Amino acid sequence: MTEDVGPRTGRTPASPRPRRFPIVMTFLTLIGLAISLYLTVAHYSHEISPVCTESATIDCAAVTSSEYSEFMGIPLPVLGMGFFVGFGALITPWAWRSEKPALRRGRLCATLAGVVFVVYLVSAELIVLGKICLWCTAVHIVTVLLFGLVVADEYRRIGQASGALRKVRQ
């Protein structure tokens, strides 16, 4: 039995969510997770330092071994892995299709916290250390892109909801 949707019922069919958002988010999340795993191995293996071009400004070893390489005693790559695993759970097909506000808010809050952390870390790299890590920068870019996609999805949802509300009011 199909639902009666249309002008007679006053309800509009929900347009499908773009498939490219979860695909791109999954790809970015896997990239972030892989880089975080690589940096975690480099952190705990004292024989391996991150492969990175060294110059006056670019120096991954200096950044990843600085006092800013840990937060509350936890290595940042480990926190990065936790972030990407947690975010990965929030974008599984089940979570993506769910209309539960907690999941949508979770995605938004997680990426917002990630962006705030990125601002802190980039400030520490550029202002305090005067060095940047290319691996860290890649994770920062991934985090900002994820935030942008989550905000774009929320904006699209709000636009759809307000459009449906206008149709109902007419």
SELUMRO-727227 format. One line per field, with one value per residue: residue in one letter; x, y, z of N, C-alpha, C in turn. Coordinates in nm, 3 decimals, decimal comma. Atoms other than C-alpha are relative to their C-alpha. Layout:
<sites>
r c(a ...)
n.xx c(X ...)
n.yy c(Y ...)
n.zz c(Z ...)
ca.xx c(X ...)
ca.yy c(Y ...)
ca.zz c(Z ...)
c.xx c(X ...)
c.yy c(Y ...)
c.zz c(Z ...)
</sites>
This chain:
<sites>
r c(m t e d v g p r t g r t p a s p r p r r f p i v m t f l t l i g l a i s l y l t v a h y s h e i s p v c t e s a t i d c a a v t s s e y s e f m g i p l p v l g m g f f v g f g a l i t p w a w r s e k p a l r r g r l c a t l a g v v f v v y l v s a e l i v l g k i c l w c t a v h i v t v l l f g l v v a d e y r r i g q a s g a l r k v r q)
n.xx c(0,085 -0,082 0,052 0,059 -0,079 0,023 0,079 0,123 -0,026 -0,070 -0,138 -0,084 -0,096 -0,134 -0,097 -0,107 -0,123 -0,104 -0,086 -0,141 -0,046 -0,058 -0,113 -0,115 -0,034 -0,065 -0,134 -0,080 -0,019 -0,102 -0,128 -0,038 -0,033 -0,128 -0,109 -0,009 -0,063 -0,141 -0,066 -0,002 -0,111 -0,123 -0,013 -0,038 -0,123 -0,102 -0,096 0,059 0,056 0,085 -0,065 0,040 -0,104 -0,041 -0,051 0,007 0,138 0,061 -0,079 0,097 -0,058 0,003 0,138 0,056 -0,069 0,007 0,092 0,136 0,035 0,090 0,105 0,033 -0,078 0,035 -0,058 0,101 0,044 0,095 0,126 0,046 0,061 0,129 0,093 0,040 0,079 0,131 0,071 0,036 0,124 0,110 0,033 0,036 0,128 0,112 0,002 0,025 0,142 0,081 0,048 -0,019 -0,076 -0,123 -0,106 -0,034 -0,071 -0,129 -0,090 -0,031 -0,082 -0,132 -0,083 -0,025 -0,109 -0,120 -0,046 -0,055 -0,130 -0,088 -0,042 -0,097 -0,124 -0,068 -0,058 -0,119 -0,103 -0,051 -0,036 -0,091 -0,112 -0,056 -0,018 0,124 -0,011 0,086 0,097 0,100 0,077 0,094 0,109 0,075 0,081 0,107 0,096 0,074 0,088 0,111 0,087 0,071 0,102 0,106 0,076 0,075 0,112 0,098 0,059 0,091 0,115 0,079 0,064 0,108 0,105 0,072 0,075 0,117 0,090 0,067 0,099 0,111 0,072 0,071)
n.yy c(-0,117 -0,121 -0,116 -0,101 -0,121 -0,095 -0,119 0,035 0,025 -0,114 0,036 0,008 0,109 -0,044 0,026 0,084 -0,070 0,025 0,115 -0,037 -0,046 0,106 0,064 -0,090 -0,002 0,127 -0,007 -0,093 0,060 0,104 -0,069 -0,052 0,113 0,057 -0,091 0,006 0,129 -0,014 -0,087 0,073 0,096 -0,079 -0,054 0,104 0,063 -0,104 0,017 -0,054 -0,135 -0,017 -0,038 -0,138 -0,089 -0,091 -0,131 -0,093 -0,007 0,133 0,093 0,086 0,056 -0,103 -0,021 0,120 0,030 -0,119 0,008 -0,011 0,126 0,072 -0,078 0,064 0,124 0,095 -0,043 -0,051 0,097 0,092 -0,075 -0,005 0,129 0,006 -0,090 0,054 0,121 -0,046 -0,066 0,108 0,061 -0,095 -0,008 0,131 -0,011 -0,006 -0,131 -0,102 0,002 -0,026 -0,137 -0,034 -0,126 0,021 0,038 -0,120 -0,090 0,063 -0,031 -0,143 -0,030 0,064 -0,073 -0,133 0,019 0,025 -0,126 -0,080 0,061 -0,034 -0,140 0,003 0,067 -0,081 -0,114 0,048 0,028 -0,119 -0,111 0,040 0,081 -0,053 0,115 0,072 0,140 0,023 0,105 -0,064 -0,090 0,083 0,034 -0,124 -0,025 0,100 -0,037 -0,117 0,045 0,074 -0,101 -0,066 0,091 0,014 -0,126 -0,004 0,092 -0,060 -0,113 0,060 0,051 -0,115 -0,052 0,091 -0,009 -0,127 0,010 0,084 -0,077 -0,101 0,068 0,038 -0,123 -0,053)
n.zz c(0,000 0,008 -0,071 0,086 -0,019 0,107 -0,031 -0,071 -0,142 -0,058 -0,029 0,119 -0,014 -0,040 0,105 -0,054 -0,038 0,100 -0,031 0,003 -0,131 -0,083 0,069 -0,017 -0,142 -0,032 0,059 -0,081 -0,132 0,014 0,017 -0,132 -0,086 0,045 -0,040 -0,147 -0,032 0,036 -0,098 -0,128 0,008 -0,006 -0,136 -0,096 0,045 -0,013 0,108 0,122 -0,006 0,117 0,125 0,021 0,050 -0,105 0,040 -0,113 -0,049 -0,002 -0,080 -0,069 -0,123 -0,104 -0,043 -0,063 -0,126 -0,085 -0,114 0,053 0,067 -0,090 -0,063 -0,128 -0,010 0,107 0,128 0,094 0,100 -0,063 -0,003 0,138 0,033 -0,069 0,070 0,129 -0,023 -0,048 0,109 0,092 -0,050 0,024 0,142 0,055 0,073 -0,094 -0,066 0,100 0,036 -0,118 -0,019 -0,141 -0,015 -0,076 0,094 0,078 -0,092 -0,029 0,112 -0,002 -0,118 0,014 0,096 -0,055 -0,097 0,080 0,058 -0,111 -0,031 0,113 -0,018 -0,110 0,041 0,102 -0,072 -0,070 0,099 0,068 -0,087 -0,109 0,047 0,124 0,089 0,030 0,037 0,116 -0,035 -0,086 0,086 0,076 -0,092 -0,023 0,120 0,000 -0,104 0,046 0,108 -0,061 -0,060 0,109 0,053 -0,100 0,001 0,126 -0,012 -0,092 0,073 0,097 -0,075 -0,045 0,120 0,036 -0,100 0,014 0,125 -0,024 -0,087 0,085 0,082 -0,087 -0,035 0,117)
ca.xx c(0,000 0,143 0,102 -0,124 0,110 0,037 -0,186 -0,497 -0,337 -0,146 0,181 0,468 0,692 1,031 1,304 1,580 1,896 2,191 2,391 2,714 2,725 2,766 2,999 3,227 3,208 3,299 3,595 3,718 3,668 3,877 4,152 4,151 4,153 4,442 4,654 4,572 4,670 4,996 5,078 4,985 5,229 5,496 5,424 5,460 5,745 6,042 6,236 5,997 5,933 5,664 5,780 5,783 5,979 6,184 6,240 6,243 5,864 5,767 5,887 5,653 5,892 5,917 5,538 5,453 5,708 5,626 5,439 5,133 5,136 4,930 4,607 4,549 4,818 4,662 4,855 4,666 4,677 4,495 4,231 4,212 4,148 3,874 3,717 3,716 3,589 3,310 3,222 3,228 2,957 2,749 2,758 2,682 2,393 2,160 2,259 2,247 1,892 1,772 1,564 1,667 1,775 2,039 2,234 2,216 2,318 2,594 2,740 2,719 2,863 3,143 3,260 3,221 3,439 3,685 3,703 3,755 4,038 4,183 4,190 4,370 4,623 4,695 4,747 4,991 5,175 5,204 5,221 5,394 5,608 5,656 5,641 5,370 5,320 5,186 5,021 4,848 4,741 4,583 4,380 4,282 4,160 3,961 3,798 3,702 3,561 3,353 3,218 3,129 2,943 2,751 2,652 2,551 2,334 2,168 2,111 1,953 1,727 1,616 1,543 1,336 1,146 1,065 0,962 0,729 0,586 0,514 0,333 0,121 0,028 -0,088)
ca.yy c(0,000 0,335 0,656 0,920 1,212 1,524 1,829 1,645 1,550 1,873 1,685 1,702 1,410 1,440 1,479 1,223 1,334 1,372 1,051 1,235 1,384 1,055 0,916 1,221 1,231 0,861 0,913 1,215 1,031 0,737 0,975 1,146 0,811 0,681 0,991 0,980 0,612 0,688 0,971 0,751 0,482 0,748 0,892 0,562 0,428 0,630 0,496 0,640 1,007 1,127 1,147 1,518 1,773 1,976 2,346 2,656 2,645 2,286 2,043 1,761 1,613 1,944 1,982 1,621 1,611 1,954 2,019 2,084 1,727 1,613 1,734 1,653 1,384 1,217 1,225 1,427 1,151 0,922 1,192 1,226 0,854 0,876 1,170 0,998 0,665 0,845 1,059 0,747 0,601 0,917 0,881 0,511 0,446 0,383 0,705 0,904 0,793 0,845 1,153 1,152 1,505 1,367 1,216 1,533 1,743 1,494 1,539 1,916 1,932 1,686 1,877 2,213 2,087 1,961 2,302 2,476 2,233 2,298 2,674 2,609 2,374 2,592 2,886 2,681 2,569 2,907 3,152 2,960 2,703 2,886 2,548 2,349 1,979 1,881 1,566 1,771 2,025 1,747 1,638 2,001 2,038 1,714 1,833 2,170 2,002 1,765 2,064 2,238 1,931 1,890 2,259 2,236 1,934 2,112 2,422 2,202 2,037 2,374 2,495 2,186 2,217 2,585 2,513 2,236 2,464 2,736 2,485 2,367 2,726 2,802)
ca.zz c(0,000 -0,098 0,093 -0,058 -0,102 -0,300 -0,321 -0,195 0,136 0,181 0,214 -0,026 -0,102 0,063 -0,193 -0,157 0,016 -0,216 -0,232 -0,296 0,056 0,246 -0,022 -0,008 0,373 0,394 0,160 0,359 0,689 0,565 0,453 0,794 0,972 0,761 0,826 1,198 1,210 1,030 1,272 1,571 1,455 1,402 1,750 1,934 1,721 1,827 1,528 1,268 1,211 0,970 0,609 0,541 0,346 0,589 0,541 0,757 0,786 0,708 0,972 1,069 1,324 1,511 1,519 1,606 1,888 2,033 2,355 2,136 2,004 2,302 2,454 2,820 2,793 2,489 2,161 1,899 1,637 1,882 1,932 1,554 1,516 1,777 1,596 1,257 1,393 1,581 1,282 1,065 1,287 1,240 0,861 0,827 0,588 0,882 1,060 0,736 0,654 1,009 1,081 1,448 1,540 1,778 1,488 1,281 1,582 1,658 1,310 1,340 1,692 1,613 1,308 1,482 1,768 1,507 1,340 1,674 1,747 1,399 1,467 1,797 1,638 1,334 1,568 1,775 1,464 1,295 1,584 1,862 1,681 1,353 1,177 1,003 0,949 0,609 0,749 1,016 0,755 0,550 0,855 0,917 0,559 0,582 0,905 0,758 0,446 0,661 0,853 0,527 0,400 0,725 0,724 0,356 0,433 0,726 0,510 0,241 0,500 0,637 0,284 0,210 0,537 0,482 0,121 0,234 0,504 0,246 0,026 0,318 0,407 0,051)
c.xx c(0,089 -0,070 -0,056 0,071 -0,029 -0,091 -0,127 0,021 0,069 0,145 0,078 0,096 0,137 0,096 0,114 0,123 0,107 0,091 0,147 0,051 0,058 0,119 0,125 0,044 0,071 0,143 0,091 0,030 0,107 0,138 0,049 0,041 0,135 0,117 0,019 0,067 0,150 0,075 0,004 0,115 0,132 0,024 0,053 0,126 0,107 0,107 -0,051 -0,046 -0,081 0,080 -0,050 0,119 0,037 0,056 -0,009 -0,139 -0,064 0,091 -0,096 0,055 -0,003 -0,141 -0,051 0,072 -0,003 -0,094 -0,146 -0,045 -0,089 -0,102 -0,046 0,066 -0,030 0,061 -0,110 -0,038 -0,100 -0,137 -0,060 -0,065 -0,136 -0,105 -0,051 -0,079 -0,141 -0,082 -0,043 -0,129 -0,120 -0,038 -0,022 -0,132 -0,121 -0,011 -0,033 -0,148 -0,090 -0,040 0,015 0,085 0,134 0,116 0,044 0,078 0,138 0,101 0,044 0,093 0,141 0,089 0,029 0,113 0,132 0,058 0,060 0,139 0,101 0,052 0,107 0,135 0,076 0,063 0,127 0,114 0,063 0,054 0,105 0,123 0,068 0,029 -0,137 0,034 -0,098 -0,105 -0,112 -0,090 -0,102 -0,120 -0,086 -0,092 -0,117 -0,108 -0,085 -0,096 -0,120 -0,099 -0,083 -0,111 -0,116 -0,087 -0,083 -0,120 -0,108 -0,071 -0,102 -0,127 -0,092 -0,075 -0,116 -0,116 -0,078 -0,080 -0,126 -0,101 -0,075 -0,108 -0,123 -0,085 -0,082 -0,126)
c.yy c(0,124 0,114 0,100 0,133 0,092 0,112 -0,032 -0,016 0,117 -0,031 -0,009 -0,115 0,056 -0,031 -0,082 0,084 -0,032 -0,115 0,039 0,045 -0,115 -0,069 0,085 0,003 -0,129 -0,001 0,091 -0,058 -0,109 0,061 0,052 -0,110 -0,060 0,089 -0,004 -0,129 0,006 0,084 -0,064 -0,100 0,075 0,054 -0,106 -0,075 0,108 -0,010 0,063 0,143 0,019 0,044 0,139 0,079 0,096 0,128 0,090 0,001 -0,138 -0,097 -0,084 -0,055 0,102 0,021 -0,120 -0,040 0,120 -0,023 0,008 -0,128 -0,088 0,096 -0,077 -0,138 -0,103 0,050 0,041 -0,099 -0,102 0,068 0,010 -0,131 -0,014 0,086 -0,065 -0,131 0,040 0,066 -0,104 -0,069 0,091 0,013 -0,138 0,014 0,010 0,137 0,110 0,007 0,037 0,148 0,045 0,127 -0,020 -0,036 0,120 0,099 -0,055 0,028 0,145 0,035 -0,059 0,080 0,143 -0,007 -0,025 0,127 0,090 -0,052 0,032 0,143 0,008 -0,057 0,080 0,123 -0,041 -0,025 0,128 0,107 -0,040 -0,072 0,058 -0,109 -0,059 -0,143 -0,025 -0,108 0,059 0,092 -0,078 -0,039 0,123 0,029 -0,097 0,039 0,120 -0,038 -0,077 0,097 0,070 -0,087 -0,017 0,126 0,010 -0,093 0,058 0,117 -0,051 -0,051 0,115 0,060 -0,087 0,013 0,130 0,001 -0,083 0,074 0,105 -0,064 -0,038 0,121 0,054 -0,071)
c.zz c(0,000 0,073 -0,100 0,029 -0,118 0,043 0,079 0,150 0,067 0,036 -0,129 0,018 0,035 -0,114 0,060 0,033 -0,103 0,044 0,007 0,137 0,084 -0,067 0,018 0,147 0,041 -0,052 0,083 0,139 -0,005 -0,020 0,136 0,095 -0,037 0,042 0,151 0,045 -0,029 0,104 0,138 0,002 0,011 0,142 0,097 -0,041 0,001 -0,109 -0,130 0,025 -0,127 -0,123 -0,035 -0,053 0,113 -0,060 0,123 0,062 0,013 0,073 0,084 0,130 0,113 0,054 0,077 0,128 0,096 0,118 -0,044 -0,070 0,087 0,056 0,122 0,011 -0,108 -0,131 -0,098 -0,109 0,056 0,009 -0,141 -0,042 0,066 -0,068 -0,128 0,014 0,047 -0,110 -0,103 0,042 -0,027 -0,147 -0,062 -0,074 0,093 0,064 -0,100 -0,036 0,118 0,008 0,146 0,011 0,072 -0,093 -0,083 0,087 0,034 -0,110 0,004 0,116 -0,012 -0,094 0,047 0,102 -0,073 -0,058 0,108 0,036 -0,110 0,015 0,110 -0,047 -0,107 0,065 0,072 -0,099 -0,054 0,094 0,103 -0,053 -0,123 -0,103 -0,030 -0,040 -0,113 0,027 0,085 -0,082 -0,082 0,088 0,027 -0,118 -0,006 0,101 -0,043 -0,113 0,054 0,064 -0,108 -0,058 0,097 0,003 -0,128 0,006 0,092 -0,068 -0,101 0,069 0,044 -0,119 -0,044 0,097 -0,016 -0,130 0,016 0,086 -0,080 -0,085 0,082 0,033 -0,116 -0,015)
</sites>
